[in-house]
């Protein structure tokens, strides 16, 4: 909600652990009890998730510091 008062432009609202989908998506699929999606072609191995530095610089903090902590808290996984 705080982002609604910020000046225009894109701001990433993400946790502190940038990760490519091939890391977090299998954990989410397992937590939800669904099959893990297959790999997507055309991605570079070095690609990673978004950074939240701009949002943090404006005073925002994630509820969960990492996707692992959030998944564990919300989906009862270790």
mmCIF file as gemmi writes it, N, C-alpha and C atoms, coordinates in Angstrom:
data_model
loop_
_atom_site.group_PDB
_atom_site.id
_atom_site.type_symbol
_atom_site.label_atom_id
_atom_site.label_alt_id
_atom_site.label_comp_id
_atom_site.label_asym_id
_atom_site.label_entity_id
_atom_site.label_seq_id
_atom_site.pdbx_PDB_ins_code
_atom_site.Cartn_x
_atom_site.Cartn_y
_atom_site.Cartn_z
_atom_site.occupancy
_atom_site.B_iso_or_equiv
_atom_site.pdbx_formal_charge
_atom_site.auth_seq_id
_atom_site.auth_asym_id
_atom_site.pdbx_PDB_model_num
ATOM 1 N N . UNK Axp A 1 ? 0.821 -1.184 0 1 0 ? 1 A 1
ATOM 2 C CA . UNK Axp A 1 ? 0 0 0 1 0 ? 1 A 1
ATOM 3 C C . UNK Axp A 1 ? 0.87 1.256 0 1 0 ? 1 A 1
ATOM 4 N N . UNK Axp A 2 ? 2.016 1.191 0.676 1 0 ? 2 A 1
ATOM 5 C CA . UNK Axp A 2 ? 2.89 2.361 0.75 1 0 ? 2 A 1
ATOM 6 C C . UNK Axp A 2 ? 3.343 2.794 -0.628 1 0 ? 2 A 1
ATOM 7 N N . UNK Axp A 3 ? 3.501 1.85 -1.542 1 0 ? 3 A 1
ATOM 8 C CA . UNK Axp A 3 ? 3.983 2.171 -2.889 1 0 ? 3 A 1
ATOM 9 C C . UNK Axp A 3 ? 3.01 3.068 -3.648 1 0 ? 3 A 1
ATOM 10 N N . UNK Axp A 4 ? 1.756 3.097 -3.261 1 0 ? 4 A 1
ATOM 11 C CA . UNK Axp A 4 ? 0.786 3.947 -3.949 1 0 ? 4 A 1
ATOM 12 C C . UNK Axp A 4 ? 1.125 5.429 -3.801 1 0 ? 4 A 1
ATOM 13 N N . UNK Axp A 5 ? 1.856 5.783 -2.76 1 0 ? 5 A 1
ATOM 14 C CA . UNK Axp A 5 ? 2.226 7.177 -2.535 1 0 ? 5 A 1
ATOM 15 C C . UNK Axp A 5 ? 3.588 7.545 -3.125 1 0 ? 5 A 1
ATOM 16 N N . UNK Axp A 6 ? 4.308 6.577 -3.694 1 0 ? 6 A 1
ATOM 17 C CA . UNK Axp A 6 ? 5.624 6.851 -4.268 1 0 ? 6 A 1
ATOM 18 C C . UNK Axp A 6 ? 5.474 7.479 -5.643 1 0 ? 6 A 1
ATOM 19 N N . UNK Axp A 7 ? 6.521 8.182 -6.064 1 0 ? 7 A 1
ATOM 20 C CA . UNK Axp A 7 ? 6.507 8.756 -7.413 1 0 ? 7 A 1
ATOM 21 C C . UNK Axp A 7 ? 6.455 7.629 -8.436 1 0 ? 7 A 1
ATOM 22 N N . UNK Axp A 8 ? 6.061 7.976 -9.667 1 0 ? 8 A 1
ATOM 23 C CA . UNK Axp A 8 ? 5.87 6.988 -10.722 1 0 ? 8 A 1
ATOM 24 C C . UNK Axp A 8 ? 7.124 6.208 -11.074 1 0 ? 8 A 1
ATOM 25 N N . UNK Axp A 9 ? 6.927 5.125 -11.779 1 0 ? 9 A 1
ATOM 26 C CA . UNK Axp A 9 ? 8.021 4.28 -12.227 1 0 ? 9 A 1
ATOM 27 C C . UNK Axp A 9 ? 7.973 2.914 -11.581 1 0 ? 9 A 1
ATOM 28 N N . UNK Axp A 10 ? 8.664 1.951 -12.192 1 0 ? 10 A 1
ATOM 29 C CA . UNK Axp A 10 ? 8.632 0.587 -11.665 1 0 ? 10 A 1
ATOM 30 C C . UNK Axp A 10 ? 9.454 0.426 -10.396 1 0 ? 10 A 1
ATOM 31 N N . UNK Axp A 11 ? 8.912 -0.316 -9.453 1 0 ? 11 A 1
ATOM 32 C CA . UNK Axp A 11 ? 9.585 -0.644 -8.2 1 0 ? 11 A 1
ATOM 33 C C . UNK Axp A 11 ? 9.312 -2.122 -7.935 1 0 ? 11 A 1
ATOM 34 N N . UNK Axp A 12 ? 10.366 -2.885 -7.697 1 0 ? 12 A 1
ATOM 35 C CA . UNK Axp A 12 ? 10.203 -4.308 -7.404 1 0 ? 12 A 1
ATOM 36 C C . UNK Axp A 12 ? 9.837 -4.51 -5.94 1 0 ? 12 A 1
ATOM 37 N N . UNK Axp A 13 ? 8.725 -5.178 -5.713 1 0 ? 13 A 1
ATOM 38 C CA . UNK Axp A 13 ? 8.299 -5.523 -4.36 1 0 ? 13 A 1
ATOM 39 C C . UNK Axp A 13 ? 8.53 -7.025 -4.228 1 0 ? 13 A 1
ATOM 40 N N . UNK Axp A 14 ? 9.735 -7.352 -3.764 1 0 ? 14 A 1
ATOM 41 C CA . UNK Axp A 14 ? 10.175 -8.742 -3.668 1 0 ? 14 A 1
ATOM 42 C C . UNK Axp A 14 ? 10.958 -8.929 -2.374 1 0 ? 14 A 1
ATOM 43 N N . UNK Axp A 15 ? 11.263 -10.19 -2.037 1 0 ? 15 A 1
ATOM 44 C CA . UNK Axp A 15 ? 12.013 -10.462 -0.818 1 0 ? 15 A 1
ATOM 45 C C . UNK Axp A 15 ? 13.503 -10.149 -0.993 1 0 ? 15 A 1
ATOM 46 N N . UNK Axp A 16 ? 14.302 -10.514 0.004 1 0 ? 16 A 1
ATOM 47 C CA . UNK Axp A 16 ? 15.728 -10.211 0.001 1 0 ? 16 A 1
ATOM 48 C C . UNK Axp A 16 ? 16.576 -11.299 -0.631 1 0 ? 16 A 1
ATOM 49 N N . UNK Axp A 17 ? 15.975 -12.315 -1.228 1 0 ? 17 A 1
ATOM 50 C CA . UNK Axp A 17 ? 16.713 -13.443 -1.778 1 0 ? 17 A 1
ATOM 51 C C . UNK Axp A 17 ? 16.38 -13.616 -3.259 1 0 ? 17 A 1
ATOM 52 N N . UNK Axp A 18 ? 16.989 -12.787 -4.123 1 0 ? 18 A 1
ATOM 53 C CA . UNK Axp A 18 ? 16.699 -12.931 -5.549 1 0 ? 18 A 1
ATOM 54 C C . UNK Axp A 18 ? 17.022 -14.356 -5.998 1 0 ? 18 A 1
ATOM 55 N N . UNK Axp A 19 ? 16.09 -14.994 -6.655 1 0 ? 19 A 1
ATOM 56 C CA . UNK Axp A 19 ? 16.288 -16.38 -7.072 1 0 ? 19 A 1
ATOM 57 C C . UNK Axp A 19 ? 15.601 -16.621 -8.405 1 0 ? 19 A 1
ATOM 58 N N . UNK Axp A 20 ? 16.237 -17.412 -9.246 1 0 ? 20 A 1
ATOM 59 C CA . UNK Axp A 20 ? 15.585 -17.779 -10.5 1 0 ? 20 A 1
ATOM 60 C C . UNK Axp A 20 ? 14.433 -18.742 -10.235 1 0 ? 20 A 1
ATOM 61 N N . UNK Axp A 21 ? 13.513 -18.788 -11.142 1 0 ? 21 A 1
ATOM 62 C CA . UNK Axp A 21 ? 12.326 -19.63 -10.973 1 0 ? 21 A 1
ATOM 63 C C . UNK Axp A 21 ? 12.689 -21.098 -10.793 1 0 ? 21 A 1
ATOM 64 N N . UNK Axp A 22 ? 13.791 -21.56 -11.405 1 0 ? 22 A 1
ATOM 65 C CA . UNK Axp A 22 ? 14.117 -22.988 -11.27 1 0 ? 22 A 1
ATOM 66 C C . UNK Axp A 22 ? 14.505 -23.354 -9.834 1 0 ? 22 A 1
ATOM 67 N N . UNK Axp A 23 ? 14.745 -22.355 -8.97 1 0 ? 23 A 1
ATOM 68 C CA . UNK Axp A 23 ? 15.006 -22.635 -7.556 1 0 ? 23 A 1
ATOM 69 C C . UNK Axp A 23 ? 13.721 -22.612 -6.722 1 0 ? 23 A 1
ATOM 70 N N . UNK Axp A 24 ? 12.918 -21.556 -6.874 1 0 ? 24 A 1
ATOM 71 C CA . UNK Axp A 24 ? 11.763 -21.413 -5.991 1 0 ? 24 A 1
ATOM 72 C C . UNK Axp A 24 ? 10.51 -22.113 -6.494 1 0 ? 24 A 1
ATOM 73 N N . UNK Axp A 25 ? 10.363 -22.281 -7.805 1 0 ? 25 A 1
ATOM 74 C CA . UNK Axp A 25 ? 9.133 -22.869 -8.33 1 0 ? 25 A 1
ATOM 75 C C . UNK Axp A 25 ? 8.947 -24.33 -7.909 1 0 ? 25 A 1
ATOM 76 N N . UNK Axp A 26 ? 9.995 -25.175 -7.906 1 0 ? 26 A 1
ATOM 77 C CA . UNK Axp A 26 ? 9.795 -26.545 -7.407 1 0 ? 26 A 1
ATOM 78 C C . UNK Axp A 26 ? 9.354 -26.578 -5.941 1 0 ? 26 A 1
ATOM 79 N N . UNK Axp A 27 ? 9.888 -25.692 -5.112 1 0 ? 27 A 1
ATOM 80 C CA . UNK Axp A 27 ? 9.492 -25.647 -3.699 1 0 ? 27 A 1
ATOM 81 C C . UNK Axp A 27 ? 8.03 -25.233 -3.563 1 0 ? 27 A 1
ATOM 82 N N . UNK Axp A 28 ? 7.608 -24.267 -4.356 1 0 ? 28 A 1
ATOM 83 C CA . UNK Axp A 28 ? 6.206 -23.84 -4.311 1 0 ? 28 A 1
ATOM 84 C C . UNK Axp A 28 ? 5.295 -24.948 -4.806 1 0 ? 28 A 1
ATOM 85 N N . UNK Axp A 29 ? 5.667 -25.603 -5.897 1 0 ? 29 A 1
ATOM 86 C CA . UNK Axp A 29 ? 4.847 -26.693 -6.43 1 0 ? 29 A 1
ATOM 87 C C . UNK Axp A 29 ? 4.707 -27.806 -5.392 1 0 ? 29 A 1
ATOM 88 N N . UNK Axp A 30 ? 5.818 -28.148 -4.714 1 0 ? 30 A 1
ATOM 89 C CA . UNK Axp A 30 ? 5.767 -29.188 -3.684 1 0 ? 30 A 1
ATOM 90 C C . UNK Axp A 30 ? 4.841 -28.769 -2.544 1 0 ? 30 A 1
ATOM 91 N N . UNK Axp A 31 ? 4.956 -27.516 -2.114 1 0 ? 31 A 1
ATOM 92 C CA . UNK Axp A 31 ? 4.117 -27.022 -1.023 1 0 ? 31 A 1
ATOM 93 C C . UNK Axp A 31 ? 2.643 -27.049 -1.394 1 0 ? 31 A 1
ATOM 94 N N . UNK Axp A 32 ? 2.344 -26.807 -2.653 1 0 ? 32 A 1
ATOM 95 C CA . UNK Axp A 32 ? 0.956 -26.793 -3.114 1 0 ? 32 A 1
ATOM 96 C C . UNK Axp A 32 ? 0.455 -28.179 -3.508 1 0 ? 32 A 1
ATOM 97 N N . UNK Axp A 33 ? 1.394 -29.155 -3.563 1 0 ? 33 A 1
ATOM 98 C CA . UNK Axp A 33 ? 0.999 -30.511 -3.935 1 0 ? 33 A 1
ATOM 99 C C . UNK Axp A 33 ? 0.673 -30.661 -5.402 1 0 ? 33 A 1
ATOM 100 N N . UNK Axp A 34 ? 1.348 -29.887 -6.227 1 0 ? 34 A 1
ATOM 101 C CA . UNK Axp A 34 ? 1.119 -29.958 -7.67 1 0 ? 34 A 1
ATOM 102 C C . UNK Axp A 34 ? 2.434 -30.324 -8.365 1 0 ? 34 A 1
ATOM 103 N N . UNK Axp A 35 ? 2.372 -30.814 -9.596 1 0 ? 35 A 1
ATOM 104 C CA . UNK Axp A 35 ? 3.601 -31.158 -10.314 1 0 ? 35 A 1
ATOM 105 C C . UNK Axp A 35 ? 4.466 -29.923 -10.581 1 0 ? 35 A 1
ATOM 106 N N . UNK Axp A 36 ? 5.76 -30.141 -10.556 1 0 ? 36 A 1
ATOM 107 C CA . UNK Axp A 36 ? 6.692 -29.058 -10.883 1 0 ? 36 A 1
ATOM 108 C C . UNK Axp A 36 ? 6.642 -28.798 -12.38 1 0 ? 36 A 1
ATOM 109 N N . UNK Axp A 37 ? 6.469 -27.542 -12.788 1 0 ? 37 A 1
ATOM 110 C CA . UNK Axp A 37 ? 6.472 -27.236 -14.227 1 0 ? 37 A 1
ATOM 111 C C . UNK Axp A 37 ? 7.824 -27.573 -14.847 1 0 ? 37 A 1
ATOM 112 N N . UNK Axp A 38 ? 7.811 -27.882 -16.115 1 0 ? 38 A 1
ATOM 113 C CA . UNK Axp A 38 ? 9.045 -28.173 -16.83 1 0 ? 38 A 1
ATOM 114 C C . UNK Axp A 38 ? 9.849 -26.911 -17.069 1 0 ? 38 A 1
ATOM 115 N N . UNK Axp A 39 ? 11.095 -27.067 -17.482 1 0 ? 39 A 1
ATOM 116 C CA . UNK Axp A 39 ? 11.947 -25.903 -17.733 1 0 ? 39 A 1
ATOM 117 C C . UNK Axp A 39 ? 11.456 -25.073 -18.916 1 0 ? 39 A 1
ATOM 118 N N . UNK Axp A 40 ? 11.769 -23.795 -18.871 1 0 ? 40 A 1
ATOM 119 C CA . UNK Axp A 40 ? 11.419 -22.872 -19.944 1 0 ? 40 A 1
ATOM 120 C C . UNK Axp A 40 ? 12.674 -22.614 -20.754 1 0 ? 40 A 1
ATOM 121 N N . UNK Axp A 41 ? 12.593 -22.797 -22.047 1 0 ? 41 A 1
ATOM 122 C CA . UNK Axp A 41 ? 13.757 -22.55 -22.89 1 0 ? 41 A 1
ATOM 123 C C . UNK Axp A 41 ? 13.905 -21.057 -23.143 1 0 ? 41 A 1
ATOM 124 N N . UNK Axp A 42 ? 15.114 -20.651 -23.496 1 0 ? 42 A 1
ATOM 125 C CA . UNK Axp A 42 ? 15.362 -19.254 -23.824 1 0 ? 42 A 1
ATOM 126 C C . UNK Axp A 42 ? 15.861 -18.426 -22.661 1 0 ? 42 A 1
ATOM 127 N N . UNK Axp A 43 ? 15.992 -19.005 -21.498 1 0 ? 43 A 1
ATOM 128 C CA . UNK Axp A 43 ? 16.503 -18.286 -20.335 1 0 ? 43 A 1
ATOM 129 C C . UNK Axp A 43 ? 17.994 -18.547 -20.18 1 0 ? 43 A 1
ATOM 130 N N . UNK Axp A 44 ? 18.693 -17.579 -19.668 1 0 ? 44 A 1
ATOM 131 C CA . UNK Axp A 44 ? 20.105 -17.729 -19.386 1 0 ? 44 A 1
ATOM 132 C C . UNK Axp A 44 ? 20.273 -18.278 -17.974 1 0 ? 44 A 1
ATOM 133 N N . UNK Axp A 45 ? 21.262 -19.134 -17.747 1 0 ? 45 A 1
ATOM 134 C CA . UNK Axp A 45 ? 21.465 -19.718 -16.429 1 0 ? 45 A 1
ATOM 135 C C . UNK Axp A 45 ? 21.78 -18.681 -15.363 1 0 ? 45 A 1
ATOM 136 N N . UNK Axp A 46 ? 22.391 -17.557 -15.762 1 0 ? 46 A 1
ATOM 137 C CA . UNK Axp A 46 ? 22.782 -16.548 -14.785 1 0 ? 46 A 1
ATOM 138 C C . UNK Axp A 46 ? 21.627 -15.642 -14.389 1 0 ? 46 A 1
ATOM 139 N N . UNK Axp A 47 ? 20.504 -15.72 -15.075 1 0 ? 47 A 1
ATOM 140 C CA . UNK Axp A 47 ? 19.377 -14.85 -14.74 1 0 ? 47 A 1
ATOM 141 C C . UNK Axp A 47 ? 18.883 -15.147 -13.329 1 0 ? 47 A 1
ATOM 142 N N . UNK Axp A 48 ? 18.465 -14.105 -12.642 1 0 ? 48 A 1
ATOM 143 C CA . UNK Axp A 48 ? 17.975 -14.267 -11.291 1 0 ? 48 A 1
ATOM 144 C C . UNK Axp A 48 ? 16.779 -13.361 -11.067 1 0 ? 48 A 1
ATOM 145 N N . UNK Axp A 49 ? 16.235 -13.421 -9.907 1 0 ? 49 A 1
ATOM 146 C CA . UNK Axp A 49 ? 15.053 -12.632 -9.589 1 0 ? 49 A 1
ATOM 147 C C . UNK Axp A 49 ? 15.348 -11.152 -9.461 1 0 ? 49 A 1
ATOM 148 N N . UNK Axp A 50 ? 14.334 -10.4 -9.201 1 0 ? 50 A 1
ATOM 149 C CA . UNK Axp A 50 ? 14.422 -8.947 -9.091 1 0 ? 50 A 1
ATOM 150 C C . UNK Axp A 50 ? 15.024 -8.522 -7.753 1 0 ? 50 A 1
ATOM 151 N N . UNK Axp A 51 ? 15.556 -7.318 -7.708 1 0 ? 51 A 1
ATOM 152 C CA . UNK Axp A 51 ? 16.109 -6.742 -6.489 1 0 ? 51 A 1
ATOM 153 C C . UNK Axp A 51 ? 15.137 -5.738 -5.895 1 0 ? 51 A 1
ATOM 154 N N . UNK Axp A 52 ? 15.127 -5.614 -4.579 1 0 ? 52 A 1
ATOM 155 C CA . UNK Axp A 52 ? 14.188 -4.712 -3.913 1 0 ? 52 A 1
ATOM 156 C C . UNK Axp A 52 ? 14.852 -3.458 -3.341 1 0 ? 52 A 1
ATOM 157 N N . UNK Axp A 53 ? 16.054 -3.122 -3.806 1 0 ? 53 A 1
ATOM 158 C CA . UNK Axp A 53 ? 16.807 -2.004 -3.233 1 0 ? 53 A 1
ATOM 159 C C . UNK Axp A 53 ? 16.04 -0.68 -3.305 1 0 ? 53 A 1
ATOM 160 N N . UNK Axp A 54 ? 15.37 -0.411 -4.398 1 0 ? 54 A 1
ATOM 161 C CA . UNK Axp A 54 ? 14.639 0.853 -4.521 1 0 ? 54 A 1
ATOM 162 C C . UNK Axp A 54 ? 13.488 0.91 -3.512 1 0 ? 54 A 1
ATOM 163 N N . UNK Axp A 55 ? 12.738 -0.158 -3.392 1 0 ? 55 A 1
ATOM 164 C CA . UNK Axp A 55 ? 11.63 -0.184 -2.427 1 0 ? 55 A 1
ATOM 165 C C . UNK Axp A 55 ? 12.16 -0.058 -1 1 0 ? 55 A 1
ATOM 166 N N . UNK Axp A 56 ? 13.243 -0.77 -0.69 1 0 ? 56 A 1
ATOM 167 C CA . UNK Axp A 56 ? 13.827 -0.671 0.66 1 0 ? 56 A 1
ATOM 168 C C . UNK Axp A 56 ? 14.337 0.747 0.915 1 0 ? 56 A 1
ATOM 169 N N . UNK Axp A 57 ? 14.89 1.376 -0.103 1 0 ? 57 A 1
ATOM 170 C CA . UNK Axp A 57 ? 15.361 2.748 0.029 1 0 ? 57 A 1
ATOM 171 C C . UNK Axp A 57 ? 14.241 3.733 0.313 1 0 ? 57 A 1
ATOM 172 N N . UNK Axp A 58 ? 13.027 3.333 0.016 1 0 ? 58 A 1
ATOM 173 C CA . UNK Axp A 58 ? 11.851 4.171 0.275 1 0 ? 58 A 1
ATOM 174 C C . UNK Axp A 58 ? 11.136 3.76 1.557 1 0 ? 58 A 1
ATOM 175 N N . UNK Axp A 59 ? 11.791 2.895 2.357 1 0 ? 59 A 1
ATOM 176 C CA . UNK Axp A 59 ? 11.235 2.528 3.652 1 0 ? 59 A 1
ATOM 177 C C . UNK Axp A 59 ? 10.455 1.234 3.712 1 0 ? 59 A 1
ATOM 178 N N . UNK Axp A 60 ? 10.287 0.556 2.581 1 0 ? 60 A 1
ATOM 179 C CA . UNK Axp A 60 ? 9.527 -0.69 2.56 1 0 ? 60 A 1
ATOM 180 C C . UNK Axp A 60 ? 10.38 -1.84 3.08 1 0 ? 60 A 1
ATOM 181 N N . UNK Axp A 61 ? 9.754 -2.799 3.754 1 0 ? 61 A 1
ATOM 182 C CA . UNK Axp A 61 ? 10.411 -4.027 4.191 1 0 ? 61 A 1
ATOM 183 C C . UNK Axp A 61 ? 9.496 -5.204 3.878 1 0 ? 61 A 1
ATOM 184 N N . UNK Axp A 62 ? 10.074 -6.32 3.415 1 0 ? 62 A 1
ATOM 185 C CA . UNK Axp A 62 ? 9.232 -7.484 3.129 1 0 ? 62 A 1
ATOM 186 C C . UNK Axp A 62 ? 8.714 -8.116 4.418 1 0 ? 62 A 1
ATOM 187 N N . UNK Axp A 63 ? 7.54 -8.69 4.351 1 0 ? 63 A 1
ATOM 188 C CA . UNK Axp A 63 ? 7.008 -9.395 5.52 1 0 ? 63 A 1
ATOM 189 C C . UNK Axp A 63 ? 7.892 -10.589 5.851 1 0 ? 63 A 1
ATOM 190 N N . UNK Axp A 64 ? 8.359 -11.297 4.839 1 0 ? 64 A 1
ATOM 191 C CA . UNK Axp A 64 ? 9.259 -12.435 5.003 1 0 ? 64 A 1
ATOM 192 C C . UNK Axp A 64 ? 10.575 -12.063 4.332 1 0 ? 64 A 1
ATOM 193 N N . UNK Axp A 65 ? 11.718 -12.232 4.99 1 0 ? 65 A 1
ATOM 194 C CA . UNK Axp A 65 ? 12.99 -11.813 4.403 1 0 ? 65 A 1
ATOM 195 C C . UNK Axp A 65 ? 13.403 -12.615 3.174 1 0 ? 65 A 1
ATOM 196 N N . UNK Axp A 66 ? 12.959 -13.877 3.093 1 0 ? 66 A 1
ATOM 197 C CA . UNK Axp A 66 ? 13.289 -14.691 1.923 1 0 ? 66 A 1
ATOM 198 C C . UNK Axp A 66 ? 12.07 -15.488 1.495 1 0 ? 66 A 1
ATOM 199 N N . UNK Axp A 67 ? 12.086 -15.925 0.261 1 0 ? 67 A 1
ATOM 200 C CA . UNK Axp A 67 ? 10.986 -16.759 -0.231 1 0 ? 67 A 1
ATOM 201 C C . UNK Axp A 67 ? 10.937 -18.067 0.546 1 0 ? 67 A 1
ATOM 202 N N . UNK Axp A 68 ? 12.094 -18.574 0.971 1 0 ? 68 A 1
ATOM 203 C CA . UNK Axp A 68 ? 12.122 -19.819 1.743 1 0 ? 68 A 1
ATOM 204 C C . UNK Axp A 68 ? 11.365 -19.654 3.07 1 0 ? 68 A 1
ATOM 205 N N . UNK Axp A 69 ? 11.611 -18.552 3.758 1 0 ? 69 A 1
ATOM 206 C CA . UNK Axp A 69 ? 10.928 -18.291 5.033 1 0 ? 69 A 1
ATOM 207 C C . UNK Axp A 69 ? 9.424 -18.106 4.814 1 0 ? 69 A 1
ATOM 208 N N . UNK Axp A 70 ? 9.053 -17.396 3.777 1 0 ? 70 A 1
ATOM 209 C CA . UNK Axp A 70 ? 7.64 -17.179 3.481 1 0 ? 70 A 1
ATOM 210 C C . UNK Axp A 70 ? 6.918 -18.463 3.122 1 0 ? 70 A 1
ATOM 211 N N . UNK Axp A 71 ? 7.551 -19.291 2.26 1 0 ? 71 A 1
ATOM 212 C CA . UNK Axp A 71 ? 6.93 -20.566 1.898 1 0 ? 71 A 1
ATOM 213 C C . UNK Axp A 71 ? 6.784 -21.443 3.135 1 0 ? 71 A 1
ATOM 214 N N . UNK Axp A 72 ? 7.829 -21.503 3.97 1 0 ? 72 A 1
ATOM 215 C CA . UNK Axp A 72 ? 7.781 -22.341 5.161 1 0 ? 72 A 1
ATOM 216 C C . UNK Axp A 72 ? 6.678 -21.897 6.107 1 0 ? 72 A 1
ATOM 217 N N . UNK Axp A 73 ? 6.529 -20.601 6.27 1 0 ? 73 A 1
ATOM 218 C CA . UNK Axp A 73 ? 5.522 -20.069 7.186 1 0 ? 73 A 1
ATOM 219 C C . UNK Axp A 73 ? 4.099 -20.246 6.631 1 0 ? 73 A 1
ATOM 220 N N . UNK Axp A 74 ? 3.941 -20.088 5.347 1 0 ? 74 A 1
ATOM 221 C CA . UNK Axp A 74 ? 2.614 -20.109 4.755 1 0 ? 74 A 1
ATOM 222 C C . UNK Axp A 74 ? 2.181 -21.481 4.269 1 0 ? 74 A 1
ATOM 223 N N . UNK Axp A 75 ? 3.14 -22.366 4.006 1 0 ? 75 A 1
ATOM 224 C CA . UNK Axp A 75 ? 2.793 -23.657 3.397 1 0 ? 75 A 1
ATOM 225 C C . UNK Axp A 75 ? 3.212 -24.839 4.255 1 0 ? 75 A 1
ATOM 226 N N . UNK Axp A 76 ? 3.687 -24.604 5.465 1 0 ? 76 A 1
ATOM 227 C CA . UNK Axp A 76 ? 4.097 -25.684 6.361 1 0 ? 76 A 1
ATOM 228 C C . UNK Axp A 76 ? 5.141 -26.61 5.739 1 0 ? 76 A 1
ATOM 229 N N . UNK Axp A 77 ? 6.186 -25.997 5.154 1 0 ? 77 A 1
ATOM 230 C CA . UNK Axp A 77 ? 7.296 -26.796 4.624 1 0 ? 77 A 1
ATOM 231 C C . UNK Axp A 77 ? 8.562 -26.388 5.353 1 0 ? 77 A 1
ATOM 232 N N . UNK Axp A 78 ? 9.539 -27.279 5.429 1 0 ? 78 A 1
ATOM 233 C CA . UNK Axp A 78 ? 10.794 -26.936 6.128 1 0 ? 78 A 1
ATOM 234 C C . UNK Axp A 78 ? 11.637 -25.954 5.356 1 0 ? 78 A 1
